[in-house]
Structure formats: structure tokens, C-alpha cells
Amino acid sequence: MRLSEIKTALNYLKTIEFILPNGDAVPAHFHVTEVGLVKKHFIDCGGTVRKEEVINFQLFTATDYDHRLSTEKLQSIINDAEKSLQLPDAEIEVEHQGRTIETYGLAFVNGQFRLTAKQTDCLAKDKCGIPTSNQATSNACTPGSGCC
């Protein structure tokens, strides 16, 4: 989900609900404690230099059980962040406290924000000898093949 998409969705909601991948709801008294721009500049295992940008929302659940974040307040937080940080219309990732700080993607389904599981991946499969789905998997990474 991109920043423009969450802004549009908030226009049609009376309440905000975030659902974890296991189906549990983030407690209704959560806060959005940060909206930020995260830039990642890195080199993959194949030697390609890459850059990524995402908008980061951090959800925090405190002990103030009467707190409810309104759609208007979240829109205001987003607007302030857009102006102050010159945010692009990038994908959103969401941080939520689990056993550690967990990072999720974001989708909007049936009036709810769904935290979606993220996966690691090799970005240089062709240079590491990792087969694509249409290649046979046998002998894909043999000794001396240059595999990562």
C-alpha cells in the first residue's frame, strides 16, 4: 500500500483498525508514534548497488486504554510528515512490537488495514545459481559454480 492509498482509505473510515497476519487485531488503544522516510542504500550479493525508500509507520500500544486514534488525527500526522519530510508516494511498511520490533507490509481489505508478512529474497539469483520457478532445482548449486 502506498502513502496516497492510505490517505484515500482514511477518508472513508470512522475508526482505524490494524489486523496482524495471524488475524488478531492490534489493540484499539494503539498510537502511531512515528511516520518516517527510510532510505536503504546497499549492494546485493551479485554486486549490484541498489536504493530503496519506504514510508515507515510505527505502531505502539501503551497502557492508556481509553486512547483511540481518530482518522482525522492520523491524517494530520501524515500531513505533517509529508510537509516536514517531503515524503514521496512510496510503499508503507509498519513496525509493531512483538517479540522484537516486527516489520510488515500494509494492505487495505474490507475497511481494515492488514499487516502483511514480508519475506527476504535473493536479488541476484542469476549470479548465485538460485533457480527461478521455471528452472529445475537439481544441481542448481554445485561446488565451483560461483553460488553465494
Backbone as CSV, one residue per row, in Angstrom:
resi,resn,N_x,N_y,N_z,CA_x,CA_y,CA_z,C_x,C_y,C_z
1,MET,0.848,-1.169,0.000,0.000,0.000,0.000,0.896,1.236,0.000
2,ARG,0.562,2.177,-0.832,1.315,3.424,-0.944,0.702,4.499,-0.040
3,LEU,1.470,5.546,0.191,1.016,6.638,1.053,-0.291,7.245,0.544
4,SER,-0.412,7.455,-0.758,-1.641,8.030,-1.313,-2.842,7.121,-1.051
5,GLU,-2.620,5.813,-1.031,-3.711,4.862,-0.819,-4.220,4.887,0.620
6,ILE,-3.325,5.036,1.595,-3.796,5.101,2.981,-4.541,6.412,3.220
7,LYS,-4.068,7.476,2.585,-4.766,8.762,2.735,-6.180,8.677,2.164
8,THR,-6.335,8.024,1.037,-7.662,7.843,0.438,-8.538,6.976,1.330
9,ALA,-7.997,5.878,1.819,-8.770,4.966,2.677,-9.260,5.669,3.936
10,LEU,-8.420,6.517,4.521,-8.803,7.209,5.752,-10.002,8.133,5.543
11,ASN,-10.218,8.601,4.317,-11.365,9.468,4.029,-12.699,8.741,4.175
12,TYR,-12.683,7.407,4.131,-13.920,6.623,4.154,-14.140,5.863,5.460
13,LEU,-13.243,6.040,6.419,-13.332,5.282,7.662,-13.780,6.150,8.827
14,LYS,-14.511,5.540,9.755,-14.857,6.214,11.009,-13.881,5.814,12.110
15,THR,-13.383,4.578,12.042,-12.401,4.088,13.004,-11.264,3.407,12.251
16,ILE,-10.126,3.308,12.926,-8.944,2.697,12.324,-8.680,1.370,13.014
17,GLU,-8.513,0.334,12.209,-8.231,-0.981,12.757,-7.088,-1.615,11.971
18,PHE,-6.067,-2.065,12.707,-4.957,-2.783,12.116,-5.057,-4.243,12.543
19,ILE,-4.923,-5.150,11.579,-5.035,-6.589,11.830,-3.683,-7.238,11.547
20,LEU,-3.194,-8.019,12.509,-1.938,-8.743,12.354,-2.118,-9.923,11.398
21,PRO,-1.037,-10.455,10.839,-1.157,-11.592,9.916,-1.866,-12.807,10.506
22,ASN,-1.816,-12.987,11.821,-2.493,-14.142,12.436,-3.981,-13.902,12.659
23,GLY,-4.482,-12.723,12.269,-5.898,-12.397,12.409,-6.246,-11.611,13.653
24,ASP,-5.315,-11.496,14.597,-5.558,-10.702,15.802,-5.522,-9.218,15.459
25,ALA,-6.350,-8.459,16.150,-6.346,-7.009,15.974,-5.283,-6.380,16.873
26,VAL,-4.616,-5.357,16.355,-3.765,-4.536,17.212,-4.726,-3.875,18.196
27,PRO,-4.413,-3.848,19.501,-5.336,-3.259,20.464,-5.808,-1.865,20.034
28,ALA,-7.063,-1.587,20.242,-7.690,-0.348,19.764,-7.068,0.908,20.351
29,HIS,-6.323,0.776,21.438,-5.710,1.954,22.064,-4.271,2.194,21.586
30,PHE,-3.942,1.695,20.378,-2.600,1.896,19.816,-2.372,3.364,19.464
31,HIS,-1.113,3.710,19.325,-0.685,5.026,18.840,0.119,4.814,17.560
32,VAL,0.114,5.783,16.673,1.103,5.840,15.602,2.153,6.809,16.123
33,THR,3.275,6.261,16.592,4.277,7.090,17.264,5.299,7.694,16.313
34,GLU,5.395,7.144,15.104,6.330,7.682,14.111,5.765,7.502,12.717
35,VAL,6.007,8.488,11.876,5.852,8.359,10.429,7.167,8.884,9.871
36,GLY,7.855,8.050,9.105,9.167,8.463,8.629,9.466,7.967,7.239
37,LEU,10.557,8.463,6.718,11.074,8.038,5.420,12.334,7.242,5.688
38,VAL,12.351,5.988,5.263,13.505,5.113,5.454,14.151,4.897,4.095
39,LYS,15.417,5.279,4.009,16.181,5.087,2.774,17.219,4.005,3.021
40,LYS,17.291,3.082,2.085,18.235,1.975,2.183,19.110,1.998,0.934
41,HIS,20.411,2.088,1.130,21.386,2.100,0.037,22.312,0.929,0.293
42,PHE,22.316,-0.049,-0.611,23.016,-1.296,-0.326,23.548,-1.931,-1.596
43,ILE,24.353,-2.961,-1.398,24.845,-3.757,-2.516,24.359,-5.185,-2.300
44,ASP,23.822,-5.790,-3.356,23.340,-7.167,-3.216,24.495,-8.148,-3.411
45,CYS,24.227,-9.418,-3.216,25.273,-10.443,-3.277,25.838,-10.627,-4.675
46,GLY,25.186,-10.050,-5.677,25.691,-10.115,-7.043,26.496,-8.894,-7.436
47,GLY,26.644,-7.943,-6.498,27.451,-6.761,-6.760,26.690,-5.560,-7.285
48,THR,25.363,-5.628,-7.358,24.566,-4.513,-7.854,24.239,-3.563,-6.704
49,VAL,24.529,-2.282,-6.899,24.197,-1.257,-5.912,22.727,-0.894,-6.096
50,ARG,21.998,-0.842,-4.996,20.556,-0.581,-5.053,20.167,0.465,-4.030
51,LYS,19.039,1.113,-4.290,18.441,2.065,-3.353,16.956,1.764,-3.238
52,GLU,16.447,1.861,-2.013,15.017,1.688,-1.757,14.565,2.772,-0.799
53,GLU,13.325,3.178,-0.931,12.699,4.112,0.001,11.336,3.566,0.391
54,VAL,11.023,3.628,1.671,9.695,3.266,2.153,9.258,4.285,3.193
55,ILE,7.956,4.418,3.312,7.373,5.217,4.391,7.167,4.255,5.551
56,ASN,7.603,4.651,6.723,7.526,3.792,7.891,6.531,4.352,8.904
57,PHE,5.597,3.505,9.321,4.679,3.832,10.416,5.062,2.942,11.590
58,GLN,5.168,3.517,12.762,5.426,2.705,13.948,4.181,2.714,14.821
59,LEU,3.662,1.507,15.101,2.507,1.356,15.984,3.006,1.015,17.378
60,PHE,2.442,1.667,18.368,2.832,1.442,19.757,1.565,1.282,20.583
61,THR,1.556,0.285,21.433,0.417,0.067,22.317,0.870,0.334,23.739
62,ALA,0.279,1.335,24.354,0.637,1.719,25.722,-0.449,1.237,26.680
63,THR,-0.406,1.741,27.878,-1.387,1.347,28.900,-2.504,2.368,29.050
64,ASP,-2.573,3.328,28.143,-3.671,4.306,28.190,-4.857,3.739,27.409
65,TYR,-5.598,2.877,28.057,-6.640,2.076,27.409,-7.791,2.891,26.827
66,ASP,-7.942,4.132,27.236,-9.021,4.974,26.704,-8.616,5.699,25.427
67,HIS,-7.351,5.592,25.040,-6.864,6.270,23.835,-7.437,5.614,22.585
68,ARG,-7.903,6.416,21.643,-8.324,5.927,20.330,-7.838,6.935,19.294
69,LEU,-7.061,6.454,18.346,-6.553,7.316,17.288,-7.651,7.519,16.256
70,SER,-8.045,8.762,16.062,-9.101,9.053,15.089,-8.510,9.118,13.685
71,THR,-9.369,8.961,12.707,-8.915,9.086,11.319,-8.379,10.496,11.068
72,GLU,-9.018,11.484,11.659,-8.576,12.870,11.478,-7.181,13.084,12.055
73,LYS,-6.923,12.505,13.229,-5.608,12.654,13.857,-4.536,11.968,13.021
74,LEU,-4.807,10.757,12.515,-3.813,10.082,11.687,-3.579,10.855,10.392
75,GLN,-4.643,11.397,9.804,-4.476,12.228,8.606,-3.586,13.439,8.909
76,SER,-3.770,14.031,10.072,-2.962,15.178,10.482,-1.490,14.785,10.661
77,ILE,-1.242,13.636,11.279,0.136,13.153,11.459,0.785,12.927,10.096
78,ILE,0.055,12.303,9.185,0.579,12.040,7.839,0.854,13.348,7.109
79,ASN,-0.075,14.299,7.175,0.110,15.593,6.506,1.331,16.328,7.043
80,ASP,1.515,16.320,8.366,2.688,16.960,8.968,3.974,16.291,8.482
81,ALA,3.973,14.962,8.426,5.153,14.229,7.974,5.444,14.522,6.502
82,GLU,4.396,14.581,5.682,4.588,14.880,4.254,5.256,16.234,4.068
83,LYS,4.786,17.232,4.799,5.338,18.587,4.678,6.757,18.656,5.232
84,SER,6.970,18.108,6.408,8.269,18.229,7.077,9.353,17.381,6.419
85,LEU,8.988,16.204,5.943,9.972,15.256,5.409,9.955,15.152,3.891
86,GLN,9.043,15.891,3.235,8.866,15.806,1.782,8.741,14.352,1.339
87,LEU,7.772,13.673,1.908,7.583,12.250,1.648,7.130,11.992,0.220
88,PRO,7.728,10.997,-0.418,7.251,10.571,-1.737,6.029,9.671,-1.561
89,ASP,5.385,9.360,-2.654,4.262,8.414,-2.617,4.834,7.003,-2.708
90,ALA,5.459,6.578,-1.612,6.155,5.290,-1.576,5.326,4.248,-0.840
91,GLU,5.781,3.000,-0.921,5.156,1.906,-0.174,5.299,2.157,1.322
92,ILE,4.328,1.665,2.073,4.338,1.806,3.529,4.746,0.477,4.145
93,GLU,5.616,0.559,5.146,5.885,-0.588,5.999,5.494,-0.178,7.411
94,VAL,5.110,-1.156,8.210,4.618,-0.878,9.559,5.458,-1.646,10.565
95,GLU,5.941,-0.928,11.579,6.646,-1.566,12.694,5.644,-1.782,13.815
96,HIS,5.715,-2.966,14.418,4.836,-3.287,15.544,5.622,-4.120,16.530
97,GLN,5.399,-3.898,17.812,6.131,-4.642,18.832,5.559,-6.039,19.004
98,GLY,6.374,-7.023,18.722,6.060,-8.418,19.011,7.127,-8.899,19.963
99,ARG,7.730,-10.031,19.663,8.863,-10.498,20.469,10.045,-9.560,20.307
100,THR,10.110,-8.881,19.173,11.076,-7.834,18.872,10.316,-6.835,18.002
101,ILE,10.966,-5.842,17.463,10.264,-4.943,16.539,10.046,-5.718,15.243
102,GLU,8.796,-5.941,14.904,8.445,-6.693,13.698,8.045,-5.710,12.608
103,THR,8.430,-6.010,11.383,8.148,-5.134,10.252,7.238,-5.849,9.264
104,TYR,6.188,-5.161,8.866,5.172,-5.728,7.986,4.928,-4.821,6.786
105,GLY,4.375,-5.397,5.737,3.793,-4.627,4.659,2.404,-4.209,5.091
106,LEU,1.692,-3.488,4.241,0.361,-2.997,4.596,-0.586,-3.149,3.406
107,ALA,-1.777,-3.640,3.697,-2.836,-3.757,2.686,-4.132,-3.244,3.309
108,PHE,-5.080,-2.888,2.483,-6.386,-2.424,2.947,-7.430,-3.382,2.399
109,VAL,-8.110,-4.108,3.314,-9.074,-5.132,2.912,-10.338,-4.979,3.747
110,ASN,-11.466,-4.814,3.089,-12.772,-4.741,3.762,-12.791,-3.744,4.920
111,GLY,-12.240,-2.564,4.686,-12.283,-1.498,5.688,-11.293,-1.648,6.824
112,GLN,-10.347,-2.580,6.704,-9.324,-2.783,7.737,-7.938,-2.699,7.106
113,PHE,-7.000,-2.195,7.899,-5.608,-2.214,7.481,-5.015,-3.539,7.933
114,ARG,-4.504,-4.300,6.995,-3.942,-5.618,7.264,-2.422,-5.532,7.218
115,LEU,-1.776,-5.958,8.301,-0.325,-6.055,8.313,0.039,-7.355,7.605
116,THR,0.864,-7.259,6.585,1.181,-8.418,5.763,2.624,-8.860,5.995
117,ALA,2.829,-10.156,5.965,4.161,-10.716,6.177,5.098,-10.291,5.057
118,LYS,6.322,-10.010,5.430,7.367,-9.690,4.458,8.341,-10.852,4.405
119,GLN,8.998,-11.021,3.264,9.927,-12.121,3.063,11.272,-11.588,2.577
120,THR,12.336,-12.271,2.956,13.629,-11.954,2.371,13.710,-12.619,1.002
121,ASP,14.641,-12.165,0.184,14.811,-12.739,-1.144,16.225,-12.444,-1.622
122,CYS,16.730,-13.273,-2.485,17.997,-13.015,-3.150,17.691,-12.166,-4.381
123,LEU,18.361,-11.035,-4.510,18.118,-10.140,-5.636,19.023,-10.440,-6.828
124,ALA,19.920,-11.396,-6.666,20.853,-11.735,-7.747,20.851,-13.238,-7.997
125,LYS,19.671,-13.798,-8.133,19.551,-15.247,-8.308,20.378,-15.767,-9.481
126,ASP,20.415,-14.997,-10.565,21.160,-15.424,-11.740,22.660,-15.528,-11.465
127,LYS,23.183,-14.719,-10.550,24.610,-14.750,-10.232,24.928,-15.723,-9.107
128,CYS,23.920,-16.137,-8.375,24.124,-17.043,-7.242,23.776,-18.489,-7.564
129,GLY,23.258,-18.725,-8.736,22.891,-20.084,-9.101,21.590,-20.539,-8.479
130,ILE,20.780,-19.612,-8.030,19.485,-19.955,-7.446,18.482,-20.077,-8.580
131,PRO,17.839,-21.234,-8.699,16.915,-21.428,-9.825,15.657,-20.574,-9.680
132,THR,15.159,-20.134,-10.816,13.860,-19.466,-10.825,12.793,-20.543,-10.872
133,SER,11.555,-20.175,-10.721,10.478,-21.167,-10.644,10.372,-22.039,-11.892
134,ASN,10.863,-21.575,-13.034,10.754,-22.370,-14.253,12.017,-23.188,-14.545
135,GLN,12.992,-23.159,-13.621,14.200,-23.952,-13.791,14.144,-25.177,-12.886
136,ALA,14.819,-26.234,-13.294,14.918,-27.424,-12.449,15.760,-27.088,-11.231
137,THR,15.439,-27.703,-10.098,16.167,-27.394,-8.870,17.334,-28.332,-8.628
138,SER,17.441,-29.425,-9.363,18.545,-30.347,-9.116,19.848,-29.777,-9.661
139,ASN,20.905,-29.936,-8.901,22.241,-29.480,-9.270,22.307,-27.979,-9.537
140,ALA,21.436,-27.197,-8.896,21.414,-25.752,-9.116,22.622,-25.069,-8.517
141,CYS,23.184,-25.639,-7.471,24.309,-25.005,-6.812,25.361,-26.076,-6.538
142,THR,26.171,-26.341,-7.520,27.195,-27.357,-7.380,28.518,-26.710,-6.980
143,PRO,29.419,-27.467,-6.367,30.710,-26.908,-5.987,31.418,-26.298,-7.199
144,GLY,31.958,-25.098,-6.963,32.671,-24.415,-8.035,31.780,-23.665,-9.006
145,SER,30.462,-23.619,-8.740,29.531,-22.977,-9.680,29.472,-21.468,-9.506
146,GLY,30.092,-20.918,-8.436,30.008,-19.481,-8.180,28.805,-19.113,-7.343
147,CYS,28.156,-20.100,-6.793,26.989,-19.868,-5.947,27.371,-19.077,-4.708
148,CYS,26.499,-18.216,-4.207,26.770,-17.408,-3.000,27.058,-18.290,-1.809
